[in-house]
Amino acid sequence: MRPTLLSRTRRWLGASALALLVGIGGVSTAFVLTGQAANAQVRNVAQIAVPQVTQQQGFADLVDAVKPAVVSILVEAQEPARTVQRGGGDNFQFNFPDLPEGHPFRDFFDQFGGPGGPRGQGGDAKPRQFMAAGSGFIISADGYVVTNNHVVSDATKVTVIFEDGSEQVATVVGTDERTDLAVLKIEGKDLPFVTFEDTASRVGDWVVAVGNPFGLGGTVTVGVISGAGRNIGGSSYGDFLQIDAAVNTGNSGGPAFNTKGEVVGVNTAIYSPNGGNVGIAFAIPAHTVKQIVNQLIDTGTVTRGYLGVSIQDVTKDIADSVGLANARGAIVREPASDGPAGDAGVKSGDIITQVDGDQIDDALDLSRTIANKAPGSDVELTIWRDGAETKLTVKLTELTEQAAPTQDQAPVPPADVPESTSSLGMTLVPNGDGSGGLLIQDVQPDSTAAQRGLAVGDVLLEIDNKPLSTIADYDAAISGVQSKGLDTALVKVARNGEARFIGLPLGEEG
């Protein structure tokens, strides 16, 4: 029997009402079920208490209040000579600090294009003058302005443009490439300014971005905080907020506000496969900005604590190999020979789980935590070593630009070594270059060792923090791990002179 027009219409209206309810979830009074229909909807379902959502009337009053403190920044700069350029036109320059070549975050927002014709063709080895535009905001009545380092880096002249169109040449007070922040100074008294939030906003809170996208000036976009604590690749000192307010080329350095008109963060980066906004932008959070800005205003530079360790994340295999309940913390590959951690007794293989009582989740978390400590301050490290916690106090020194460590030459398998063993899917021989360890001569493709990334030419340096020089050392170390009742061994392995730790399951050991 074909459904009547009335029945089809009723079904269509029902679907439309549901779509309205789903599509406009922020309007809590848009659709109400009453009587038997409501009872049918909630039958056998636990009632969920939802806080009352205050209906927004728009952000015009907020924008009117904060807009006078938001400025456009015009930069005159000299582009360094290039021999290789990539990209597809003026929207593509890859100058964003701390991001590796080929990373998608390099495809946006840096130096915004200017006169001079198409780029990407390469071959021009001469420096080129260009102009760029960004955003910033005033944070004091006497004229301190915050923006991004990548907006003003290499600038020969920086001009601040106010909402009313008036201009003033600014002085660069200080920059910090690691966090991509900069402070400028303009002359003035009783200038309009904005302040930073004291209580961190939460994921889901409103944000209002104000800035100068594409040189248009005074543009307002609205969204929410989509995520927090983002690592956008390469920055060991950022701790980015992810927002979905539309941010584009030229918004760099501009503020993101909460509904109180307080600065939540500084808009710095977007994720974009095509150079335009796709709803994923990143802002440096207010707590980081305040700390860096205060140092730049006071001294013109930023100092950070230095622990002096090379570290890596603790995987589940590593946690299992040392009897740690959770895969958290940062494992020390090596303490620096002249660093404070080594002097205080920190050893290779130690797992740092807390700093001053605060939990450390991973290697990046430890880097950020130590960087936020003042040089010369004492920190208490909680360390997991030999199946138990221990505490060490370390006096931090100042982080400086360190020369890259000298890389050892890749090990060369010896021509003829009588002693060898086949174990855990690997063929091992003593390392013939005299530096110690056991050299991997062969790895079975389907073995656990191969799955954990071990390869021919790698050198096993330690097992269970026991140095290896001979096959007998290896056998004793494996037996020691098994005698502890563990089924995963902590292995320190070197490749091209760089050491790292892995957890190697012993299931294939006979």
C-alpha positions in Angstrom: 0.0 0.0 0.0 1.5 3.3 -1.0 1.9 5.9 1.8 -0.5 8.8 1.5 0.6 12.3 1.0 -0.3 13.1 4.6 1.7 10.3 6.1 4.8 11.2 3.9 4.4 14.8 5.0 4.2 13.9 8.7 7.4 11.8 8.3 9.1 14.7 6.5 8.1 17.1 9.2 9.4 14.8 11.9 12.7 14.5 10.2 12.9 18.2 9.8 12.2 18.9 13.4 15.0 16.5 14.4 17.3 18.2 12.0 16.4 21.5 13.6 17.1 20.2 17.0 20.5 18.8 16.0 21.5 21.6 13.8 20.8 24.4 16.3 22.0 22.8 19.5 23.0 26.1 21.0 19.4 27.3 21.1 18.0 25.4 24.1 14.4 26.6 23.6 14.2 26.0 19.9 12.1 22.8 20.2 10.2 21.4 23.1 8.5 18.0 23.5 5.6 17.8 25.9 3.1 15.2 27.2 3.2 11.7 26.0 5.8 12.4 23.3 8.2 13.7 25.9 7.6 10.7 28.1 8.2 8.3 25.2 11.5 10.0 24.4 12.9 9.7 27.9 11.5 6.3 28.9 14.2 4.0 30.1 16.9 6.7 29.7 18.7 8.3 32.6 18.0 12.0 32.8 21.1 14.1 32.0 21.4 17.5 33.7 22.6 20.1 31.3 23.6 23.6 32.5 21.4 26.4 31.2 23.0 28.0 28.2 22.6 31.8 28.0 21.6 32.8 24.5 24.3 35.0 22.9 23.1 38.3 21.5 26.3 38.7 19.4 29.7 40.1 20.1 29.3 43.7 18.9 29.8 45.2 22.4 32.8 43.1 23.0 34.4 44.1 19.7 33.6 47.8 20.2 35.5 47.6 23.6 38.6 45.7 22.4 39.0 46.9 18.8 40.9 50.2 19.6 43.7 48.1 21.2 44.2 45.8 18.2 46.6 47.2 15.6 47.8 46.3 12.1 51.5 45.9 11.6 53.3 46.9 8.4 56.8 45.5 8.0 59.5 46.5 5.6 62.2 43.8 5.5 64.9 42.3 3.3 64.4 38.8 2.3 67.5 36.7 2.5 69.0 35.4 -0.7 67.6 32.1 -1.8 68.8 29.4 -4.1 65.9 27.1 -3.7 62.3 28.2 -3.3 59.1 26.2 -3.3 55.5 26.9 -3.4 52.8 28.2 -5.7 52.9 32.0 -5.7 53.0 34.9 -3.3 51.0 33.0 -0.6 53.8 30.6 0.0 57.0 31.4 2.0 58.4 28.9 4.4 59.9 31.0 7.3 57.8 29.8 10.3 60.3 29.0 13.1 60.9 25.5 14.4 59.0 23.7 11.7 60.8 21.1 9.6 61.0 21.3 5.9 58.0 19.7 4.2 55.7 20.1 7.2 52.2 21.3 6.3 52.3 24.1 8.9 54.9 25.9 6.8 52.3 26.5 4.1 50.7 29.5 5.6 51.0 32.9 7.0 54.6 33.8 7.0 55.6 37.0 5.3 52.3 37.2 3.4 53.6 38.0 -0.1 54.5 41.4 -1.6 55.6 43.0 -4.8 58.3 41.3 -6.9 56.5 38.8 -9.1 55.9 35.1 -8.7 58.0 33.0 -6.3 58.8 29.3 -6.5 61.0 29.6 -9.5 64.3 29.8 -7.6 67.6 30.8 -8.8 67.5 34.4 -7.5 70.5 34.7 -5.2 70.1 38.4 -4.5 68.4 39.8 -1.3 65.0 41.4 -2.1 63.2 44.2 -0.3 59.6 43.4 0.5 56.6 44.5 2.6 54.5 42.3 4.8 51.5 42.8 7.0 50.5 41.2 10.3 48.6 42.0 13.5 49.3 42.9 17.1 47.7 44.4 20.2 48.6 47.0 22.8 49.1 45.7 26.4 49.9 48.9 28.3 48.8 52.5 28.3 52.4 53.6 27.5 52.6 51.7 24.2 53.9 48.1 24.5 52.6 46.0 21.6 52.7 42.2 21.3 53.0 40.4 18.0 54.7 37.3 16.4 58.4 37.1 15.9 57.9 35.8 12.4 56.0 39.0 11.6 58.8 41.4 12.5 61.9 39.2 12.0 64.6 40.8 9.8 62.5 44.0 9.7 64.2 47.2 8.7 61.1 49.2 9.6 58.0 48.4 11.6 54.9 50.6 11.4 51.9 50.2 13.7 48.6 51.3 12.2 45.7 52.1 14.5 42.0 51.5 14.0 41.4 55.1 12.9 44.2 54.8 10.3 46.8 56.8 12.1 50.4 55.4 12.0 53.4 55.3 14.2 56.9 53.8 13.7 57.6 51.2 16.3 60.8 50.0 18.0 61.4 46.3 18.4 62.0 45.8 22.1 62.8 42.1 21.9 62.0 38.8 20.2 61.9 35.2 21.1 62.1 32.8 18.1 61.5 29.7 20.2 57.9 30.8 21.1 57.5 33.1 18.1 56.7 36.1 20.2 57.9 39.7 19.9 57.3 43.0 21.8 57.3 46.4 20.1 57.2 49.9 21.6 55.3 53.0 20.4 55.1 56.4 22.0 51.9 57.4 23.7 50.1 58.1 27.0 46.7 56.7 28.0 46.6 54.4 25.0 43.8 51.8 24.9 45.0 48.4 25.9 43.8 44.9 26.7 44.8 42.4 29.4 45.5 38.7 29.5 43.2 36.2 31.1 44.1 35.0 34.6 42.1 31.8 34.6 42.7 29.6 31.6 39.8 29.2 29.2 38.6 25.7 28.5 38.0 23.6 25.4 34.5 24.7 24.1 34.7 28.3 25.3 34.1 31.1 22.9 37.0 32.9 21.3 36.8 36.1 19.2 39.8 36.7 16.9 40.5 40.3 15.7 43.2 41.1 13.2 44.4 42.1 9.8 43.9 39.2 7.4 45.1 39.8 3.8 45.7 43.5 4.9 42.0 44.2 5.2 42.4 45.4 8.8 39.9 45.3 11.7 38.4 41.9 10.8 36.5 39.9 13.5 35.9 36.1 13.4 34.3 33.9 16.1 34.7 30.3 17.1 35.5 28.1 20.1 38.6 26.6 21.6 38.8 23.2 19.9 41.7 21.8 21.8 44.5 22.6 24.2 48.2 21.5 24.7 48.7 21.0 21.0 52.2 20.3 19.7 52.3 21.6 16.1 55.6 20.0 15.3 59.1 21.3 16.1 58.3 23.7 18.9 59.6 22.5 22.2 58.4 25.5 24.1 54.9 26.2 22.7 51.8 24.7 24.2 49.2 25.7 21.6 45.5 26.3 21.8 43.6 25.0 18.8 40.7 27.3 17.7 38.2 27.2 14.9 37.7 30.9 14.5 38.7 31.8 10.9 42.4 32.8 10.9 44.2 33.7 7.7 47.3 35.3 6.3 47.8 38.5 8.2 46.1 37.4 11.4 49.6 36.5 12.7 50.3 38.2 16.0 46.7 39.2 16.6 44.7 38.4 19.8 42.0 35.8 20.4 39.7 37.1 23.1 37.3 35.4 25.6 33.8 36.8 26.2 35.2 39.1 28.9 37.5 40.8 26.5 40.6 39.2 27.9 43.3 37.9 25.6 43.2 34.1 25.5 46.1 33.7 23.1 48.1 35.1 20.2 47.1 33.7 16.8 50.2 32.2 15.3 49.6 29.4 12.9 47.0 27.5 10.9 46.9 24.0 9.5 46.2 24.4 5.8 46.8 22.1 2.8 46.1 25.0 0.5 47.2 28.2 2.3 43.7 29.2 3.3 41.6 28.7 6.4 40.1 25.3 7.0 39.0 25.8 10.6 42.1 24.7 12.4 44.2 27.5 13.8 46.7 27.7 16.7 47.3 30.4 19.3 50.0 30.7 21.9 48.2 30.6 25.2 48.0 33.6 27.5 50.1 32.0 30.3 53.0 31.5 28.0 52.7 34.9 26.4 52.7 36.7 29.8 55.8 35.0 30.9 57.7 35.7 27.7 56.5 39.3 27.2 57.4 40.3 30.8 61.0 39.0 30.2 61.2 40.8 26.9 60.0 44.1 28.4 62.3 43.8 31.4 65.5 42.7 29.7 64.9 42.4 26.0 65.8 38.7 26.0 64.3 35.4 27.4 66.2 33.0 29.7 65.2 29.4 30.3 66.2 26.7 32.6 68.6 24.0 31.4 68.6 20.5 32.8 71.2 19.0 30.4 69.7 15.7 29.3 68.8 14.1 26.0 65.4 12.5 26.4 62.6 10.5 24.7 59.1 9.4 25.4 58.3 6.4 27.5 56.5 3.8 25.4 54.4 1.0 26.8 57.3 -1.4 25.9 59.7 0.7 27.8 57.4 1.0 30.8 56.9 -2.8 30.8 60.7 -3.3 30.6 61.3 -1.4 33.8 58.2 -2.3 35.8 56.6 1.1 35.5 52.8 0.9 35.8 52.0 3.7 33.2 53.8 4.8 30.1 54.4 8.3 31.3 57.5 10.4 31.9 60.7 11.0 29.9 63.5 8.5 29.8 67.1 9.9 29.8 69.2 8.8 26.9 72.3 10.6 28.1 73.0 13.4 30.6 75.2 16.1 29.1 78.8 15.8 30.2 78.8 19.4 31.5 75.1 19.6 32.4 73.6 20.1 35.9 71.6 16.8 35.7 74.7 14.7 35.4 76.4 16.5 38.2 73.4 15.8 40.4 73.5 12.1 39.7 71.0 11.7 36.9 71.9 8.6 34.8 71.2 7.2 31.4 68.1 5.0 31.7 66.5 7.1 34.4 62.8 7.9 33.8 61.8 11.4 35.1 58.2 11.1 36.2 57.8 14.4 38.1 59.3 17.8 38.5 58.6 19.6 41.8 55.7 17.2 42.3 54.1 17.9 39.0 53.5 14.9 36.7 55.5 14.7 33.5 53.6 13.1 30.7 56.3 12.9 28.0 59.5 14.3 26.7 57.9 17.5 25.4 56.2 18.1 28.7 59.6 17.8 30.5 61.2 20.3 28.0 58.4 22.8 28.5 58.4 22.4 32.3 62.2 22.9 32.6 62.1 25.8 30.1 59.6 27.6 32.3 61.9 27.4 35.3 64.4 30.2 36.1 68.1 29.5 35.6 69.7 29.1 39.0 66.6 27.6 40.6 66.5 24.2 42.3 64.1 21.6 41.0 63.2 18.3 42.6 63.1 15.4 40.1 61.2 12.2 40.8 63.0 9.4 39.0 62.1 5.8 38.3 65.4 3.8 38.6 65.9 0.1 39.3 62.3 -0.6 39.9 61.8 2.1 42.5 61.3 5.9 42.9 64.1 8.1 44.0 64.4 11.9 44.2 67.2 14.2 43.2 67.6 18.0 43.5 69.1 19.7 40.5 70.2 23.4 40.2 69.3 24.5 36.7 71.7 26.5 34.6 70.7 28.8 31.7 69.8 27.3 28.3 72.0 28.6 25.6 72.2 27.8 21.9 74.1 24.5 21.9 76.3 23.3 19.2 75.1 20.1 17.6 76.7 17.0 19.2 79.4 15.4 17.3 78.0 12.3 15.5 80.0 9.1 15.7 80.7 7.4 12.4 78.2 4.7 11.5 79.6 1.3 12.7 81.1 -0.9 10.1 80.6 -4.7 10.5 83.9 -6.5 11.2 85.1 -8.7 8.4 85.6 -11.8 10.5 84.4 -12.1 14.1 84.2 -15.7 15.5 81.8 -15.0 18.3 78.2 -14.4 17.5 74.7 -15.3 18.6 71.2 -15.5 17.1 68.7 -14.2 19.5 65.3 -12.4 19.4 65.4 -12.5 15.6 68.8 -10.8 15.5 72.3 -11.9 14.7 74.7 -10.1 17.1 78.5 -9.8 17.0 80.9 -7.7 19.2 81.4 -4.2 17.8 84.7 -4.2 15.9 85.3 -0.5 16.1 86.4 -0.7 19.8 83.6 1.5 21.1 81.7 -1.3 22.9 78.3 -2.8 22.3 77.0 -5.6 20.1 76.5 -5.0 16.4 73.4 -6.2 14.6 74.6 -8.2 11.6 71.2 -9.5 10.6 67.5 -9.0 11.5 64.8 -11.4 10.5 62.0 -9.4 8.7 59.1 -10.8 10.7 60.8 -10.7 14.1 59.8 -8.5 17.1 63.2 -6.8 16.8 62.3 -5.7 13.2 58.9 -4.6 14.4 60.5 -2.4 17.0 62.7 -0.7 14.4 66.0 -2.5 14.9 68.1 -2.8 11.8 71.4 -4.0 10.5 74.2 -1.7 11.6 72.5 -0.7 14.9 74.6 -1.3 18.0 73.1 -2.6 21.3 74.8 -0.7 24.0 73.0 -1.8 27.1 70.3 -4.2 28.3 68.6 -3.4 31.6 71.2 -0.6 32.1 74.0 -3.2 31.9 76.7 -2.4 29.4 77.3 -4.9 26.6 80.7 -5.8 25.2 80.5 -9.6 24.7 77.9 -12.2 23.9 78.3 -13.4 27.5 77.3 -9.9 28.7 74.2 -10.1 26.5 73.2 -13.6 27.8 73.7 -12.5 31.4 71.6 -9.3 30.9 68.7 -11.3 29.3 68.8 -13.8 32.1 68.7 -10.9 34.6 65.6 -9.4 33.0 63.8 -12.8 33.1 64.8 -13.5 36.7 63.0 -10.2 37.6 59.8 -11.7 36.2 59.8 -9.2 33.3 59.0 -10.2 29.7 60.3 -7.0 28.1 63.9 -5.9 28.2 65.0 -2.2 28.2 67.5 -1.9 25.4 69.7 1.1 24.7 70.6 1.1 21.0 72.7 3.4 18.9 72.3 4.3 15.3 74.7 6.7 13.5 76.1 7.7 16.9 72.7 8.7 18.4 71.4 6.5 21.3 67.8 5.8 22.1 65.9 3.3 24.3 63.3 0.7 23.2 61.4 -1.9 25.0 62.1 -5.3 23.4 59.6 -8.2 24.2 61.4 -11.4 25.0 58.7 -13.7 23.6 61.1 -15.1 21.0 63.8 -15.9 23.4 64.2 -19.7 23.8 
